[in-house]
Amino acid sequence: MKFGIDYFPDAHPDQVSARQYFEDVLDLAGYADELGYDSVKIVEHYFTSYGGYSPDPCLFLAACSQRAPRMRMVTGAVLPVFNHPLKLAGQLTMLDAISGGRLDVGVARAFLPYEFDAFGISMEESRARFEEGIEALIRLWTEENVTFEGKFHRFKNVTSLPRPTQRPHPPIWIAAVVSPESFVWAGERGYNMMVVPYLGEHHELAEKIELYRQAYRDHGHEDRRGPGEVMMVLHLYVAPTRAEAREECRAYMEQYLRNFRASAKSWTGRQSGQYKPYSGLEQMLNDITYARVLDETRAIIGDPDDVAEQLSYVRDT
């Protein structure tokens, strides 16, 4: 099992300036590197306190790679639906070069209606844009003089620069939470998985991960390159005693929940065939209290023994 740090900036200018936020988290990344953590990861979101301080994970990770010369840099995740593949391909390989070949590329579909609305993109195109975007990235990284005829993007005779430092390209991780189809799709193509257990039950997530592993095996990827990897993103807080950990963490978890609920309000009155389970996201989040987070191990919070036990449970599940 490897350990990394994940930045999801639930911050707002009324709380902390962007300058101060990034000074703090870059310093923290340097400390994590010294302590032996394996990776640092950051999201792509827009416009609100739910991740809005990180519209460009590549830019942050380029700076981070200079503070943390050993850890791997993880996009968690870039959103092809809002980015042209020609631009994104070059940004990512530039980051791969700047970091000395330490990039892991996490990609996701996006799921917040207000982001789609702002970019003028239909949510019904989400999966098609996602899959097309990844296909274009792979071709731009592994071929020269690429001509691409997609539904959303077309270009002729393009050679993307810089070329990848890692060959044939940086490892790809598919971020998924709810849709079983995304787990199967990733397994069929031999990608790694990036999952967030926060929204679901552990047994449901275990079933989806098994769908991924089965698809990965059935398509021969395990025989060629070994088992696919699964990255889990969990809130974690440890203190000398369980009581201290739960009390000290309360304000931070409740702030995260408030910001997540606020972002989910954009689902009110919305339906999408691409995101059927998400129509109930606001109510689902309203039902999650800090007490439930603790009782259902939706986050890992406690004393050292608690945390070790819960991490072992996550690993074995």
Backbone bond lengths (Angstrom), bond angles and torsions (degrees), N, CA, C in turn:
res aa  C-N    CA-C-N  psi(-1)  N-CA   C-N-CA  omega(-1)  CA-C   N-CA-C  phi
1 M - - - 1.461 - - 1.528 109.57 -
2 K 1.340 115.64 134.97 1.459 121.57 177.57 1.531 109.21 -110.24
3 F 1.335 115.69 158.38 1.458 120.45 -177.84 1.525 110.51 -129.24
4 G 1.323 115.27 137.48 1.457 120.69 176.22 1.516 110.32 -136.30
5 I 1.320 115.54 177.73 1.462 120.54 173.67 1.521 108.37 -113.10
6 D 1.320 115.15 144.29 1.463 121.82 -176.50 1.518 108.78 -123.01
7 Y 1.321 116.49 125.63 1.463 120.71 177.48 1.521 109.73 -101.22
8 F 1.331 115.05 120.58 1.464 122.04 172.17 1.523 105.88 -127.10
9 P 1.332 117.60 91.45 1.471 119.66 -170.76 1.525 112.85 -69.61
10 D 1.331 116.19 97.84 1.471 120.14 173.19 1.526 107.42 -91.98
11 A 1.324 114.21 63.74 1.465 121.71 -173.27 1.522 110.02 -124.50
12 H 1.331 115.02 158.97 1.463 122.36 -179.09 1.522 107.61 -141.57
13 P 1.343 118.32 149.32 1.471 119.72 179.71 1.525 114.27 -54.19
14 D 1.334 118.03 -27.30 1.466 120.05 177.27 1.529 112.32 -68.81
15 Q 1.338 116.41 -20.08 1.467 121.33 -178.39 1.522 111.93 -97.77
16 V 1.322 115.89 -48.83 1.463 121.15 -176.55 1.527 108.09 -154.69
17 S 1.317 116.86 138.67 1.460 119.86 178.40 1.524 109.88 -69.37
18 A 1.320 115.97 155.35 1.460 119.52 177.10 1.523 110.44 -60.38
19 R 1.332 116.29 -39.48 1.461 119.35 179.74 1.526 111.15 -59.02
20 Q 1.329 116.96 -47.40 1.460 120.10 -179.15 1.520 111.31 -66.98
21 Y 1.341 116.14 -40.83 1.462 119.35 179.81 1.521 110.53 -57.54
22 F 1.330 116.53 -49.07 1.460 118.62 -175.65 1.526 112.26 -72.50
23 E 1.316 118.05 -31.53 1.464 119.00 172.79 1.527 110.13 -59.51
24 D 1.324 116.09 -43.96 1.463 120.66 -177.13 1.530 111.55 -66.40
25 V 1.332 116.61 -47.57 1.467 117.94 -173.95 1.526 111.70 -74.98
26 L 1.324 117.90 -28.76 1.463 118.88 174.20 1.526 110.92 -68.17
27 D 1.333 116.41 -39.94 1.467 119.25 174.52 1.528 110.53 -60.21
28 L 1.328 115.78 -43.79 1.461 120.31 -179.25 1.525 111.10 -62.59
29 A 1.328 116.80 -38.83 1.464 119.70 178.10 1.521 110.99 -62.08
30 G 1.325 116.47 -39.81 1.458 119.71 176.92 1.518 112.31 -61.53
31 Y 1.336 116.46 -42.41 1.464 120.39 177.94 1.534 110.48 -64.41
32 A 1.336 116.41 -42.56 1.467 119.96 -179.79 1.526 110.80 -61.80
33 D 1.319 116.42 -38.80 1.457 120.58 177.71 1.528 110.44 -60.97
34 E 1.328 116.09 -44.93 1.467 120.81 179.71 1.530 111.46 -63.99
35 L 1.329 116.67 -32.40 1.462 121.15 -177.14 1.524 113.44 -82.50
36 G 1.332 117.05 -6.33 1.450 119.50 175.24 1.508 116.41 98.91
37 Y 1.333 118.17 10.02 1.462 119.73 174.56 1.527 109.54 -61.63
38 D 1.333 115.18 153.79 1.463 119.97 -172.79 1.519 114.45 -91.30
39 S 1.333 118.00 -25.96 1.461 118.99 -173.34 1.519 111.10 -157.41
40 V 1.333 114.81 162.20 1.458 122.43 171.79 1.523 107.02 -131.50
41 K 1.315 116.39 139.51 1.463 122.04 -170.84 1.517 109.32 -137.60
42 I 1.340 116.67 146.77 1.462 120.85 176.33 1.521 109.66 -147.10
43 V 1.336 115.66 154.13 1.461 123.47 -172.56 1.529 111.53 -88.12
44 E 1.335 114.93 174.43 1.463 122.80 164.17 1.526 107.60 -122.42
45 H 1.330 116.21 112.92 1.461 122.30 174.33 1.526 108.45 -144.89
46 Y 1.334 115.48 172.71 1.458 120.01 -171.53 1.531 112.20 -140.96
47 F 1.343 114.85 147.46 1.467 125.30 156.93 1.529 117.61 79.34
48 T 1.328 120.17 -20.91 1.464 120.14 -174.48 1.531 110.54 -132.27
49 S 1.322 115.02 178.10 1.466 120.54 177.23 1.517 112.39 -69.04
50 Y 1.312 117.78 -8.98 1.458 121.27 176.12 1.531 108.78 -89.08
51 G 1.327 115.34 74.89 1.463 120.76 175.36 1.507 115.87 87.31
52 G 1.335 118.26 0.57 1.456 120.88 -171.52 1.516 115.59 -66.08
53 Y 1.334 118.32 -16.19 1.463 120.47 176.09 1.530 111.99 -73.97
54 S 1.320 117.67 -2.21 1.468 120.00 -177.62 1.523 112.17 -127.60
55 P 1.344 117.74 67.14 1.452 119.60 175.94 1.524 113.23 -75.63
56 D 1.349 117.32 -13.84 1.469 120.71 -176.09 1.526 110.06 -138.68
57 P 1.329 117.90 87.90 1.463 119.65 -179.08 1.521 113.40 -61.83
58 C 1.329 117.59 -30.74 1.472 119.71 -179.11 1.525 111.08 -62.96
59 L 1.313 116.96 -40.67 1.461 120.59 -178.74 1.528 110.45 -64.36
60 F 1.325 116.24 -45.82 1.461 119.09 178.41 1.521 111.36 -62.18
61 L 1.324 117.46 -45.91 1.461 120.41 -175.66 1.524 112.03 -68.07
62 A 1.330 117.73 -28.94 1.464 119.57 174.93 1.524 110.01 -62.64
63 A 1.343 116.22 -44.60 1.468 119.67 176.57 1.522 110.57 -65.47
64 C 1.317 115.79 -41.88 1.460 121.08 -177.37 1.527 111.30 -63.04
65 S 1.315 116.93 -35.90 1.467 120.10 -177.75 1.517 112.03 -63.19
66 Q 1.333 116.89 -24.08 1.460 120.43 178.92 1.526 111.93 -83.91
67 R 1.322 116.96 -22.82 1.468 121.52 175.77 1.527 111.58 -87.73
68 A 1.316 115.61 -25.97 1.471 121.73 -174.71 1.525 107.96 -125.41
69 P 1.324 118.34 86.34 1.465 121.09 -170.34 1.520 115.31 -76.26
70 R 1.327 117.87 -2.67 1.463 120.12 -175.96 1.525 113.47 -115.47
71 M 1.335 117.82 -39.81 1.462 121.80 -175.22 1.522 111.56 -65.52
72 R 1.336 115.10 155.87 1.460 120.46 172.52 1.526 109.48 -82.42
73 M 1.339 114.82 149.42 1.455 122.95 -178.32 1.533 108.29 -103.11
74 V 1.330 117.27 123.75 1.465 121.65 -172.75 1.524 110.19 -120.65
75 T 1.328 117.26 122.60 1.464 119.53 169.80 1.523 106.58 -79.89
76 G 1.338 115.51 125.81 1.461 116.51 -171.57 1.519 114.36 -134.74
77 A 1.282 119.71 61.38 1.459 126.37 12.18 1.528 108.75 -142.54
78 V 1.351 116.03 158.85 1.457 118.69 171.69 1.528 108.58 -75.63
79 L 1.334 115.31 155.24 1.464 121.55 -172.75 1.527 109.57 -117.71
80 P 1.334 118.42 96.07 1.466 120.12 -179.74 1.522 113.48 -57.19
81 V 1.329 117.08 -27.15 1.460 119.96 -177.86 1.526 111.80 -61.26
82 F 1.345 118.62 -26.99 1.459 122.10 -178.53 1.534 113.01 -107.67
83 N 1.327 117.46 7.30 1.460 120.55 -174.68 1.524 110.77 -132.88
84 H 1.332 116.33 134.01 1.462 119.64 175.63 1.524 108.85 -69.56
85 P 1.339 118.40 134.60 1.468 119.90 -176.46 1.523 114.04 -61.58
86 L 1.323 118.52 -31.13 1.464 119.55 178.02 1.525 110.82 -63.79
87 K 1.317 116.54 -41.66 1.461 120.92 178.90 1.526 110.57 -70.50
88 L 1.329 116.26 -46.48 1.458 120.48 -175.60 1.526 111.63 -65.95
89 A 1.326 117.20 -39.60 1.470 120.08 179.73 1.520 110.93 -58.79
90 G 1.337 116.91 -44.86 1.456 120.24 -179.93 1.517 113.04 -69.60
91 Q 1.326 116.57 -39.27 1.470 119.62 178.22 1.530 111.31 -60.01
92 L 1.321 115.75 -44.00 1.459 119.78 -175.87 1.528 112.14 -70.41
93 T 1.326 117.54 -40.95 1.468 117.88 178.95 1.526 111.34 -73.18
94 M 1.318 117.50 -27.23 1.466 119.76 172.32 1.525 109.87 -64.23
95 L 1.336 116.48 -43.40 1.460 120.67 176.75 1.526 110.92 -64.95
96 D 1.315 117.20 -38.57 1.462 120.72 177.23 1.526 110.39 -59.22
97 A 1.334 116.37 -40.80 1.465 120.41 179.22 1.527 111.64 -70.28
98 I 1.329 116.77 -47.11 1.471 120.78 -177.88 1.527 110.93 -60.49
99 S 1.330 116.54 -36.10 1.466 120.80 -178.05 1.524 112.75 -84.09
100 G 1.313 117.09 -1.41 1.460 119.66 -178.85 1.516 113.35 73.72
101 G 1.341 116.39 34.54 1.459 119.99 179.04 1.511 113.68 76.89
102 R 1.333 116.45 36.06 1.476 120.30 -178.24 1.525 112.27 -114.03
103 L 1.313 118.17 22.45 1.459 121.38 -174.70 1.522 111.59 -92.96
104 D 1.342 115.94 135.99 1.456 123.85 165.54 1.521 107.27 -117.56
105 V 1.331 116.46 128.43 1.461 121.22 -174.26 1.524 109.99 -100.26
106 G 1.331 116.49 103.69 1.453 121.70 170.75 1.515 109.14 -90.30
107 V 1.328 116.24 133.42 1.466 121.21 -179.74 1.526 109.21 -127.33
108 A 1.341 116.12 147.80 1.463 121.00 -177.88 1.520 109.81 -143.54
109 R 1.340 115.94 168.09 1.463 121.39 -176.73 1.521 113.40 -87.85
110 A 1.340 118.70 -17.90 1.470 123.35 -168.45 1.528 108.27 75.56
111 F 1.344 116.09 154.79 1.467 117.90 -176.08 1.526 113.36 -150.91
112 L 1.323 118.43 2.58 1.463 120.27 -175.79 1.524 110.44 -100.52
113 P 1.341 118.15 120.08 1.459 120.56 -176.07 1.522 114.19 -55.56
114 Y 1.347 118.54 -38.14 1.466 118.84 -176.43 1.527 111.86 -66.07
115 E 1.331 118.13 -26.87 1.461 119.52 176.11 1.525 110.30 -71.02
116 F 1.329 116.99 -45.31 1.464 120.16 176.83 1.522 110.76 -59.98
117 D 1.328 117.14 -44.12 1.464 120.75 -179.35 1.526 111.02 -60.32
118 A 1.323 117.15 -44.49 1.465 120.65 -177.57 1.521 111.62 -64.03
119 F 1.324 117.16 -37.40 1.463 120.63 179.92 1.530 112.35 -84.91
120 G 1.326 116.94 -4.86 1.458 120.06 178.61 1.514 113.48 69.64
121 I 1.329 116.66 34.43 1.462 121.92 -177.69 1.524 109.13 -118.78
122 S 1.321 116.30 134.80 1.459 121.06 -179.84 1.525 110.50 -73.77
123 M 1.333 115.69 136.51 1.458 119.60 175.85 1.524 111.60 -64.98
124 E 1.329 116.92 -23.15 1.465 119.82 179.64 1.525 111.76 -70.44
125 E 1.326 117.26 -12.85 1.465 121.05 177.17 1.524 112.13 -95.77
126 S 1.320 116.79 2.17 1.462 120.91 -169.56 1.522 113.21 -56.67
127 R 1.322 117.39 -55.93 1.461 119.12 -175.55 1.525 111.40 -65.19
128 A 1.314 117.07 -41.96 1.466 119.59 -179.34 1.521 111.29 -63.44
129 R 1.333 117.31 -41.68 1.468 120.47 178.00 1.533 111.09 -66.30
130 F 1.314 115.72 -39.09 1.463 120.81 179.06 1.529 110.64 -61.36
131 E 1.320 116.50 -51.82 1.459 120.27 -177.26 1.523 111.51 -66.69
132 E 1.322 116.62 -40.33 1.464 119.40 177.68 1.522 111.05 -64.65
133 G 1.327 116.37 -40.35 1.461 119.77 -179.71 1.512 112.30 -61.66
134 I 1.337 117.24 -42.47 1.465 120.15 179.21 1.524 110.56 -67.53
135 E 1.322 117.08 -41.48 1.466 119.80 177.27 1.528 111.00 -57.84
136 A 1.333 116.08 -43.63 1.465 119.75 179.89 1.526 111.07 -65.08
137 L 1.332 117.67 -41.81 1.465 120.63 178.56 1.526 111.13 -58.76
138 I 1.327 116.77 -48.12 1.466 120.51 -178.03 1.524 110.62 -60.00
139 R 1.307 116.87 -44.20 1.467 119.37 -179.46 1.524 111.20 -66.10
140 L 1.325 117.16 -41.13 1.464 119.93 -179.95 1.526 111.70 -65.70
141 W 1.316 117.07 -29.76 1.466 120.65 -179.86 1.521 112.95 -82.72
142 T 1.318 117.62 -27.59 1.468 120.27 -171.67 1.522 113.72 -110.06
143 E 1.332 117.75 -8.98 1.462 121.06 -178.55 1.525 109.95 -127.64
144 E 1.316 115.30 162.88 1.460 121.77 171.92 1.522 108.67 -115.71
145 N 1.323 116.11 160.98 1.473 121.95 179.09 1.534 110.53 50.56
146 V 1.327 114.73 54.16 1.467 121.46 -173.36 1.526 110.47 -82.30
147 T 1.321 115.32 130.37 1.462 121.77 167.99 1.522 107.26 -112.32
148 F 1.319 115.35 126.71 1.465 120.61 -173.55 1.518 108.91 -128.19
149 E 1.329 115.94 127.72 1.465 121.76 178.68 1.523 108.57 -121.46
150 G 1.314 116.61 88.13 1.448 120.87 178.60 1.518 110.99 -103.67
151 K 1.318 116.06 178.52 1.457 120.73 177.39 1.519 111.19 -72.33
152 F 1.340 116.88 -32.86 1.462 121.37 -173.74 1.527 113.30 -111.57
153 H 1.326 117.05 -23.79 1.463 120.83 -176.99 1.524 109.70 -136.32
154 R 1.334 115.06 137.23 1.463 121.37 177.84 1.520 108.72 -138.76
155 F 1.313 115.89 136.85 1.464 120.00 174.32 1.524 108.65 -155.89
156 K 1.333 115.30 159.04 1.463 120.84 -174.23 1.519 111.22 -127.11
157 N 1.324 114.99 136.74 1.461 123.22 168.32 1.531 112.09 52.33
158 V 1.329 116.11 51.67 1.462 121.56 -177.17 1.532 110.06 -109.81
159 T 1.318 116.46 131.77 1.461 122.29 170.53 1.523 107.56 -113.42
160 S 1.319 116.08 113.28 1.460 121.09 -176.12 1.523 110.48 -75.77
161 L 1.310 116.35 136.37 1.463 123.75 175.54 1.524 109.03 -127.65
162 P 1.349 116.81 149.03 1.466 127.22 -4.65 1.523 111.26 -72.67
163 R 1.330 116.19 160.17 1.455 120.62 175.71 1.533 109.12 -74.07
164 P 1.320 118.17 155.08 1.466 119.83 -178.11 1.527 112.74 -59.59
165 T 1.310 116.16 139.51 1.465 120.97 172.93 1.523 109.92 -74.09
166 Q 1.336 117.22 -42.66 1.464 121.92 173.93 1.527 108.24 -85.32
167 R 1.298 117.11 134.61 1.453 120.88 -177.63 1.527 111.25 -111.99
168 P 1.346 116.50 141.04 1.466 125.79 2.39 1.531 113.75 -75.99
169 H 1.342 116.24 -18.06 1.466 120.93 177.54 1.523 107.83 -167.56
170 P 1.319 119.15 167.50 1.472 120.54 177.50 1.531 110.95 -60.44
171 P 1.332 117.57 150.01 1.466 120.29 176.38 1.532 111.13 -57.01
172 I 1.327 115.39 142.81 1.467 121.66 -178.93 1.527 109.59 -110.97
173 W 1.324 114.72 134.41 1.463 122.96 178.61 1.526 108.09 -122.69
174 I 1.317 116.93 129.85 1.460 121.87 179.12 1.529 108.78 -97.43
175 A 1.330 116.16 118.94 1.463 121.27 179.09 1.528 109.22 -83.39
176 A 1.317 116.48 128.22 1.463 121.25 -179.98 1.520 109.22 -149.03
177 V 1.323 115.16 151.04 1.464 120.90 -179.90 1.523 110.73 -131.20
178 V 1.328 116.09 -52.11 1.460 120.57 -167.96 1.526 112.98 -109.77
179 S 1.331 118.13 -45.56 1.465 121.91 -167.51 1.528 112.40 -78.10
180 P 1.337 118.98 115.37 1.470 120.40 175.86 1.526 112.11 -57.90
181 E 1.356 116.03 -31.45 1.462 119.34 -179.20 1.522 112.01 -59.72
182 S 1.330 116.53 -34.44 1.462 119.82 -179.54 1.527 111.17 -68.05
183 F 1.331 116.82 -36.46 1.467 120.85 178.27 1.530 110.34 -66.35
184 V 1.326 116.39 -43.95 1.464 120.56 179.63 1.525 110.16 -65.97
185 W 1.319 116.60 -44.69 1.471 121.47 -179.24 1.519 110.62 -57.81
186 A 1.328 117.10 -44.37 1.466 120.86 179.66 1.521 111.11 -64.36
187 G 1.328 117.17 -42.34 1.455 120.34 179.92 1.512 112.41 -64.79
188 E 1.323 117.15 -41.31 1.460 120.68 180.00 1.525 111.83 -59.95
189 R 1.317 116.34 -33.41 1.465 120.62 -176.15 1.524 113.57 -95.66
190 G 1.313 116.72 -1.11 1.454 119.75 175.27 1.508 115.13 79.03
191 Y 1.336 117.42 21.99 1.458 120.57 177.94 1.532 109.85 -87.00
192 N 1.320 116.07 165.60 1.460 121.72 171.97 1.529 109.43 -84.67
193 M 1.345 116.42 167.44 1.462 121.35 -178.89 1.521 111.09 -114.57
194 M 1.326 115.03 143.86 1.463 123.49 174.96 1.528 106.36 -126.57
195 V 1.331 117.91 115.58 1.460 120.18 -172.15 1.525 111.03 -128.01
196 V 1.341 114.70 153.19 1.463 122.20 178.42 1.526 107.15 -120.71
197 P 1.335 118.51 104.36 1.468 120.52 -176.38 1.524 114.34 -71.20
198 Y 1.320 118.51 -6.31 1.460 122.25 -167.98 1.523 113.32 -57.03
199 L 1.336 117.72 -38.83 1.456 120.10 -170.59 1.523 114.35 -86.48
200 G 1.316 117.99 -16.57 1.456 118.58 -173.55 1.513 113.53 -122.70
201 E 1.314 114.37 176.98 1.460 120.77 174.96 1.527 108.88 -79.49
202 H 1.322 115.72 149.52 1.464 119.63 -176.70 1.531 111.72 -61.45
203 H 1.337 117.25 -39.07 1.462 118.80 -178.09 1.523 111.16 -67.71
204 E 1.345 117.57 -32.73 1.458 120.47 177.65 1.520 110.60 -67.13
205 L 1.322 116.20 -42.31 1.457 119.85 178.26 1.524 110.69 -65.05
206 A 1.333 116.86 -40.64 1.466 120.02 178.68 1.526 110.78 -59.86
207 E 1.335 117.04 -37.97 1.467 120.85 178.41 1.528 110.96 -65.39
208 K 1.330 117.07 -40.59 1.465 120.15 179.62 1.528 111.27 -68.47
209 I 1.320 116.29 -38.56 1.465 119.20 177.71 1.523 110.25 -64.64
210 E 1.330 117.33 -35.79 1.462 119.65 176.90 1.528 110.69 -67.13
211 L 1.348 117.82 -36.39 1.467 120.16 173.72 1.523 110.35 -58.42
212 Y 1.323 115.62 -43.40 1.469 120.94 177.73 1.525 110.91 -60.98
213 R 1.325 116.98 -49.67 1.466 120.39 -176.31 1.530 111.15 -64.48
214 Q 1.336 116.62 -37.51 1.458 119.72 179.08 1.525 110.70 -65.58
215 A 1.326 116.97 -45.45 1.467 120.24 178.17 1.525 110.73 -63.04
216 Y 1.316 116.86 -38.84 1.466 122.23 178.44 1.527 110.14 -61.09
217 R 1.353 116.23 -45.62 1.470 120.35 178.83 1.519 111.49 -67.43
218 D 1.341 116.28 -45.42 1.464 120.37 -175.35 1.522 112.33 -60.52
219 H 1.321 117.22 -27.64 1.465 120.47 -179.08 1.528 112.42 -96.70
220 G 1.328 116.50 13.28 1.454 121.07 170.41 1.509 116.55 79.49
221 H 1.329 117.33 6.70 1.472 118.65 -176.30 1.528 111.68 -70.83
222 E 1.324 117.01 -34.08 1.461 119.33 -178.38 1.525 111.05 -65.47
223 D 1.329 116.81 -37.62 1.464 120.39 179.05 1.525 111.33 -66.36
224 R 1.329 116.41 -33.56 1.471 120.10 -175.62 1.518 113.31 -85.18
225 R 1.330 117.45 -35.59 1.468 118.69 -171.70 1.520 114.64 -137.32
226 G 1.329 117.38 8.86 1.454 119.90 -178.59 1.518 111.20 86.53
227 P 1.339 117.40 177.06 1.469 120.54 -175.82 1.521 112.32 -66.11
228 G 1.332 115.59 146.89 1.457 119.91 174.40 1.514 110.75 -67.89
229 E 1.319 115.92 152.30 1.461 120.48 -178.96 1.525 110.49 -97.12
230 V 1.324 115.70 149.61 1.463 122.32 177.74 1.523 108.37 -123.29
231 M 1.330 115.82 123.96 1.458 122.39 177.01 1.525 108.34 -104.97
232 M 1.324 117.14 124.31 1.459 121.79 177.28 1.520 109.80 -106.91
233 V 1.317 115.86 135.84 1.463 121.89 -179.50 1.524 108.23 -108.55
234 L 1.318 116.29 112.75 1.466 121.94 -175.66 1.521 110.31 -131.04
235 H 1.335 116.44 140.56 1.456 119.60 167.41 1.529 108.16 -66.54
236 L 1.323 116.83 137.04 1.463 120.51 -179.71 1.520 109.39 -142.24
237 Y 1.328 115.51 133.55 1.467 121.10 177.32 1.520 108.38 -144.90
238 V 1.329 116.35 129.80 1.459 120.92 -179.14 1.524 109.41 -127.10
239 A 1.323 116.13 139.61 1.469 123.09 177.85 1.527 107.80 -141.27
240 P 1.331 117.91 168.69 1.470 119.53 -177.70 1.524 114.13 -56.47
241 T 1.345 117.56 -34.68 1.465 119.98 178.06 1.520 109.91 -127.29
242 R 1.330 115.91 158.08 1.462 121.01 178.53 1.524 110.89 -60.73
243 A 1.324 117.34 -43.17 1.464 121.14 -178.68 1.523 110.99 -62.11
244 E 1.325 116.63 -43.26 1.466 119.59 178.51 1.521 110.81 -62.62
245 A 1.313 116.59 -44.89 1.462 120.17 -178.51 1.523 110.88 -60.28
246 R 1.315 116.83 -46.74 1.463 120.16 -176.78 1.526 111.53 -66.75
247 E 1.310 117.65 -38.18 1.458 120.34 -179.43 1.526 111.12 -73.77
248 E 1.315 117.95 -43.75 1.462 121.02 -178.20 1.529 111.86 -67.47
249 C 1.322 116.58 -31.66 1.464 120.45 -176.99 1.524 112.84 -83.25
250 R 1.323 117.44 -19.17 1.462 121.86 -171.94 1.532 112.77 -52.02
251 A 1.322 117.55 -52.40 1.467 120.49 -174.64 1.523 111.56 -61.52
252 Y 1.328 116.75 -37.94 1.463 120.34 -178.23 1.525 111.75 -70.92
253 M 1.327 117.06 -42.28 1.455 119.81 178.26 1.519 111.10 -67.53
254 E 1.333 117.22 -38.66 1.462 119.27 179.71 1.521 111.02 -68.26
255 Q 1.333 117.78 -34.71 1.464 119.88 174.67 1.519 110.71 -64.05
256 Y 1.330 117.08 -43.73 1.466 120.56 177.76 1.523 110.55 -59.85
257 L 1.328 116.65 -44.68 1.457 120.29 179.47 1.524 111.58 -62.15
258 R 1.337 117.45 -42.03 1.470 120.29 178.67 1.527 110.71 -60.54
259 N 1.313 116.76 -45.28 1.459 119.95 -178.26 1.526 111.85 -68.09
260 F 1.327 116.55 -38.00 1.463 120.12 177.71 1.526 109.73 -65.60
261 R 1.341 117.23 -43.98 1.468 120.07 178.23 1.524 111.11 -61.01
262 A 1.326 116.68 -42.23 1.467 120.31 -179.39 1.523 110.73 -61.67
263 S 1.323 116.87 -41.88 1.465 119.51 179.53 1.524 110.84 -67.87
264 A 1.332 116.59 -34.06 1.463 120.44 -178.18 1.520 112.57 -71.31
265 K 1.332 118.12 -16.70 1.466 120.55 178.34 1.524 111.71 -60.01
266 S 1.333 117.21 -23.27 1.462 118.76 178.99 1.524 111.70 -68.01
267 W 1.340 117.38 -10.11 1.459 120.38 173.95 1.529 112.22 -83.54
268 T 1.328 118.80 -10.07 1.457 121.37 -178.74 1.527 110.15 -59.13
269 G 1.317 116.24 122.77 1.453 121.08 179.37 1.512 114.55 75.96
270 R 1.327 118.16 7.06 1.465 121.40 -178.52 1.523 110.01 -105.82
271 Q 1.316 115.61 144.00 1.453 122.73 173.16 1.523 107.87 -133.15
272 S 1.315 116.32 144.21 1.461 120.44 176.83 1.514 109.13 -147.85
273 G 1.312 116.07 129.22 1.452 119.92 176.18 1.513 112.58 -64.22
274 Q 1.331 116.73 -22.11 1.460 121.58 178.95 1.528 111.98 -79.85
275 Y 1.329 116.54 -18.57 1.472 120.90 -172.90 1.528 110.79 -137.14
276 K 1.308 117.95 49.55 1.462 120.45 -173.21 1.528 113.89 -54.48
277 P 1.340 120.14 -45.16 1.476 118.41 -178.43 1.526 113.59 -66.67
278 Y 1.339 116.88 -19.82 1.462 119.33 -173.20 1.525 113.42 -78.48
279 S 1.325 118.27 -12.96 1.464 119.02 179.60 1.527 111.07 -62.13
280 G 1.335 116.82 -23.06 1.460 120.52 177.41 1.510 113.66 -101.74
281 L 1.343 117.05 16.81 1.465 120.06 -175.15 1.523 112.36 -62.52
282 E 1.331 117.36 -42.11 1.461 119.40 -177.42 1.527 110.79 -61.01
283 Q 1.330 116.84 -46.22 1.460 119.62 179.59 1.522 111.21 -65.75
284 M 1.328 116.45 -39.15 1.460 120.29 178.21 1.525 110.87 -57.98
285 L 1.335 116.23 -44.11 1.463 120.28 -179.53 1.523 111.77 -71.39
286 N 1.330 116.93 -34.29 1.466 119.50 176.74 1.526 111.14 -62.31
287 D 1.332 116.24 -28.71 1.461 120.77 -178.86 1.529 112.90 -82.03
288 I 1.334 116.74 -13.46 1.469 119.62 -178.37 1.525 109.07 -90.97
289 T 1.297 116.30 110.76 1.462 122.55 176.23 1.529 109.06 -101.73
290 Y 1.313 115.33 168.59 1.463 118.93 176.67 1.528 110.81 -60.86
291 A 1.330 116.22 -36.42 1.467 119.81 177.99 1.525 110.69 -61.92
292 R 1.334 116.99 -40.81 1.468 119.81 178.08 1.519 111.08 -67.30
293 V 1.317 116.58 -38.00 1.466 119.70 177.00 1.524 110.14 -55.40
294 L 1.334 115.85 -43.66 1.462 120.48 -179.54 1.526 111.51 -71.41
295 D 1.326 116.71 -47.09 1.462 120.91 -174.50 1.528 112.18 -65.72
296 E 1.342 116.61 -35.21 1.464 120.89 -173.90 1.523 112.66 -102.17
297 T 1.323 117.25 10.10 1.471 123.28 178.23 1.527 110.93 52.42
298 R 1.340 115.80 44.10 1.465 119.70 173.37 1.523 110.65 -78.00
299 A 1.312 116.38 -13.14 1.458 123.52 171.21 1.524 106.60 -141.94
300 I 1.312 116.38 158.75 1.463 121.33 -179.19 1.521 108.14 -104.29
301 I 1.326 115.75 106.28 1.468 122.03 -172.98 1.523 108.11 -137.63
302 G 1.324 117.09 124.75 1.459 118.56 178.45 1.509 113.01 165.51
303 D 1.330 115.17 -164.90 1.460 120.37 176.53 1.533 108.61 -81.65
304 P 1.336 119.05 174.19 1.469 119.95 -176.33 1.524 114.00 -55.15
305 D 1.327 117.84 -39.64 1.464 119.88 179.44 1.525 111.23 -66.95
306 D 1.346 116.76 -41.96 1.471 120.38 176.89 1.524 110.57 -57.55
307 V 1.328 115.28 -48.80 1.463 120.58 -175.06 1.524 110.45 -64.60
308 A 1.324 117.54 -42.68 1.467 120.62 178.53 1.528 110.75 -61.58
309 E 1.334 116.54 -42.48 1.465 120.57 -179.96 1.526 111.25 -65.01
310 Q 1.335 116.70 -43.84 1.458 119.91 -178.41 1.524 111.43 -69.31
311 L 1.319 117.90 -36.43 1.462 120.43 176.43 1.527 110.83 -65.11
312 S 1.314 116.91 -38.35 1.465 120.39 176.89 1.527 110.39 -63.49
313 Y 1.340 115.83 -39.33 1.465 120.09 178.33 1.527 110.58 -63.39
314 V 1.325 116.78 -45.08 1.464 120.72 179.25 1.523 110.13 -61.85
315 R 1.323 116.43 -44.70 1.467 120.42 -179.91 1.521 111.07 -59.60
316 D 1.320 117.07 -44.37 1.462 121.09 -174.33 1.520 112.42 -79.64
317 T 1.335 117.29 -20.88 1.458 120.60 178.59 1.521 110.77 -79.46
